[in-house]
Amino acid sequence: MSTEANARLVPVPFGALEGWHDDDHAAAWRAYRLSAVHAAAHEPKTRALGIDGAGLARIAKLASAMPAELSRDEAKAFFEAHFQPMRVVSEPARGFFTGFYEPEVAASRTPVEGFDVPLYAAPPELAEVDEHNPPSGLEPGMRFARKTADGFEPFFDRGEIERGALAGRDLELAYLADRVDALFVHIQGAARLRLPDGEWLRVTYAAKSGHAYTSVGKALLDRQALPKGGVSMQSIRAWLADHPDQASEVIWQNRSYIFFREAAVQDPALGPIAAAKVPLTAGRSLAVDRTLHTFHAPIWIDTVLPQAEGGTAFRRLLMAQDTGSAILGPSRGDIFFGSGDEAGRIAGRMQAAGDFIVLAPRSAL
């Protein structure tokens, strides 16, 4: 099986996966079947690690014809019959896992007192560029840019937009009360917005400015504002609250800016529809490097939760259903922990090494 240059896939038996027999395979099945219904109709693209999209689609067609609910034993038997675990061996030797979540934030449809931080829809002149044949004049890796009569040019960055570059164009979807809340909505790529009438509005990723993503945590580390090993969502929030006079300087180092689209909250138990075009499942969806990993592949992870959560083992089967600007490398994963403050508390502290094992279609081996 072909692999990305600095990684190889090594077959291992299911019996070598510590915790495999104890996992709730029925819960894994529910998340997998969401992927299967989509993958059966839309064959996933095979990415650089070589997990075969056609093989995943073949198995997905079988799964999509099966019941939405299976027992733990039935689901376990299905995964074992159709997939072969493949350990991702790369440098660094072990995988690394962080967490993300869907914030729940109070918002207003209109700018009123106390709600003046906009979330924007994508402007019509913002266009995705061909990553395989990028136009000249753009920075390497830039995926979005302003389309003009003469070609493409860089779009506004975060600082320019927050200073009002898009104001007055009727692109505002909603308004938040706090710019740091808005920052973390951008980082997470989605949010449930609680409107004054009690209704919920979901916003999800639509596009971005095209500029490279720079971690605010890294910016704070570089200026020695936070100690090494002390970066979390909670510590970043605390520092920005304590240093309002320096907040813009730090935040604007991340020139990437996210634009959103509206989406209904159809099933409160599920998260937003993400990059793989299926809704995320708390504790069962994983964001991966989309240039390397084929979407909808099951992935077994073996890591630990943050010390604040007791540092307990987190061994379970997840699905490759999302991606992210900071999720780079063959053994890098970002775990979706759900929606709301409790999920955010865990996701904001999640940073741990672990094992990363992809389940490959047996027919492709």
C-alpha positions, -999 to 999 in steps of 0.1 A, spaced: 0 0 0 14 34 -10 22 58 18 31 94 24 69 98 23 76 100 61 50 74 71 42 38 66 13 16 74 20 -16 93 -8 -42 96 -17 -53 131 -43 -77 144 -75 -65 162 -63 -83 192 -33 -60 194 -55 -30 199 -56 -25 237 -92 -18 246 -107 -30 214 -129 -56 230 -142 -31 256 -152 -3 232 -189 5 226 -190 -7 190 -227 1 188 -218 38 193 -190 36 168 -215 20 143 -239 50 146 -211 74 137 -197 51 110 -231 47 94 -235 84 90 -203 83 70 -214 51 51 -246 67 38 -226 95 23 -196 75 11 -219 50 -6 -233 77 -29 -201 98 -31 -169 77 -34 -142 92 -11 -110 105 -27 -80 83 -20 -54 105 -3 -17 102 1 -16 75 28 -33 52 3 -65 42 22 -86 32 -8 -117 54 -14 -133 28 -37 -129 1 -11 -144 24 16 -173 31 -8 -179 -6 -14 -181 -14 23 -202 18 29 -228 4 4 -231 -27 25 -234 -7 57 -259 18 44 -283 -11 36 -280 -24 72 -300 -11 102 -291 22 117 -287 4 151 -267 -27 157 -257 -44 189 -222 -41 202 -213 -76 190 -229 -71 156 -211 -39 150 -178 -53 162 -182 -83 139 -188 -60 109 -157 -39 115 -135 -70 120 -149 -87 88 -144 -57 65 -114 -38 78 -77 -45 86 -60 -23 113 -30 -5 99 -7 13 124 6 46 112 43 46 118 59 81 113 81 107 128 74 116 156 69 80 165 35 84 182 4 103 173 -7 135 189 -43 144 198 -60 176 206 -98 184 209 -124 206 194 -160 214 201 -190 234 190 -194 265 211 -228 276 223 -229 314 224 -256 341 230 -261 361 198 -284 386 181 -295 388 145 -291 426 145 -265 449 161 -280 459 195 -264 472 226 -240 446 239 -239 426 207 -216 442 181 -191 416 170 -202 403 136 -199 368 121 -197 372 84 -210 352 54 -184 348 26 -184 378 2 -191 369 -35 -157 379 -47 -139 354 -24 -131 323 -44 -113 290 -38 -82 286 -60 -69 255 -76 -44 240 -51 -28 219 -78 -24 249 -103 -24 280 -81 -25 314 -98 6 336 -97 9 364 -72 -4 345 -42 16 331 -13 23 293 -14 -5 273 1 -31 301 -2 -65 283 -9 -88 313 -11 -83 348 -27 -102 377 -42 -112 371 -78 -109 401 -100 -112 409 -137 -74 404 -140 -71 372 -119 -66 367 -82 -52 388 -54 -49 383 -16 -81 390 3 -83 411 35 -67 395 65 -81 392 101 -69 426 112 -83 444 82 -117 427 86 -119 434 123 -111 470 116 -141 472 93 -130 462 58 -163 444 52 -187 467 72 -218 479 55 -220 452 29 -249 432 45 -227 401 51 -234 399 88 -251 366 98 -253 374 135 -236 395 162 -218 382 194 -211 401 226 -174 393 229 -146 393 204 -128 364 222 -160 343 219 -159 351 182 -122 342 180 -130 307 194 -160 303 171 -135 309 143 -110 285 157 -136 258 161 -152 265 127 -188 263 139 -212 274 167 -247 271 180 -260 306 185 -287 312 212 -310 340 199 -330 363 222 -363 345 214 -348 312 226 -343 298 192 -310 282 181 -291 291 150 -261 271 138 -233 286 118 -207 264 101 -176 270 81 -181 283 45 -147 298 35 -117 316 48 -96 346 39 -68 324 25 -40 336 48 -20 311 68 -34 301 102 -13 311 131 -21 297 166 -29 324 192 -14 300 217 19 300 197 19 337 195 16 339 233 44 313 237 66 333 214 63 364 235 67 343 267 33 354 279 24 317 287 48 290 299 56 260 277 30 233 284 6 259 297 -13 267 266 -50 258 266 -82 275 256 -87 285 292 -53 300 296 -56 319 263 -89 333 274 -75 344 307 -45 361 292 -66 380 267 -90 391 294 -61 403 316 -43 422 288 -70 440 267 -45 466 255 -24 438 239 -52 416 227 -55 430 191 -17 427 185 -18 390 195 -51 381 178 -42 398 145 -10 376 142 -35 350 130 -43 365 96 -67 337 87 -103 347 90 -133 323 88 -166 330 70 -198 311 79 -231 299 65 -263 292 84 -275 257 91 -304 243 110 -300 224 143 -319 193 131 -307 169 157 -295 184 190 -275 152 197 -253 157 167 -227 183 159 -224 204 127 -219 190 92 -182 191 87 -157 187 59 -167 151 51 -203 163 46 -218 144 75 -228 156 110 -202 151 137 -207 127 166 -193 136 201 -164 114 210 -166 95 177 -156 120 150 -120 129 143 -104 157 123 -74 146 102 -50 159 76 -72 157 45 -42 157 22 -31 123 38 -62 106 51 -92 94 32 -124 108 47 -149 83 62 -121 58 72 -125 44 107 -95 52 130 -87 36 163 -70 59 187 -53 51 221 -46 82 241 -55 98 275 -78 126 285 -65 157 302 -54 155 338 -83 177 348 -106 148 336 -86 123 356 -61 114 329 -81 83 320 -75 62 289 -94 72 258 -94 41 235 -121 39 209 -130 38 173 -136 72 156 -144 82 120 -123 106 98 -150 132 93 -133 166 95 -101 185 89 -84 217 102 -57 241 92 -36 231 122 -42 193 118 -11 184 98 7 151 96 -1 114 93 -5 107 130 -23 140 140 -59 139 152 -84 164 166 -112 148 186 -147 163 185 -160 164 220 -195 177 213 -213 210 219 -214 235 248 -193 245 277 -186 210 291 -173 198 258 -153 230 255 -137 224 289 -124 191 278 -115 200 243 -96 231 254 -72 211 276 -68 181 253 -32 176 243 -18 141 245 3 116 226 -11 82 215 -14 55 189 -31 62 156 -44 31 137 -64 34 105 -88 7 95 -82 -1 58 -107 -19 36 -97 -56 34 -104 -56 -4 -77 -30 -10 -49 -49 8 
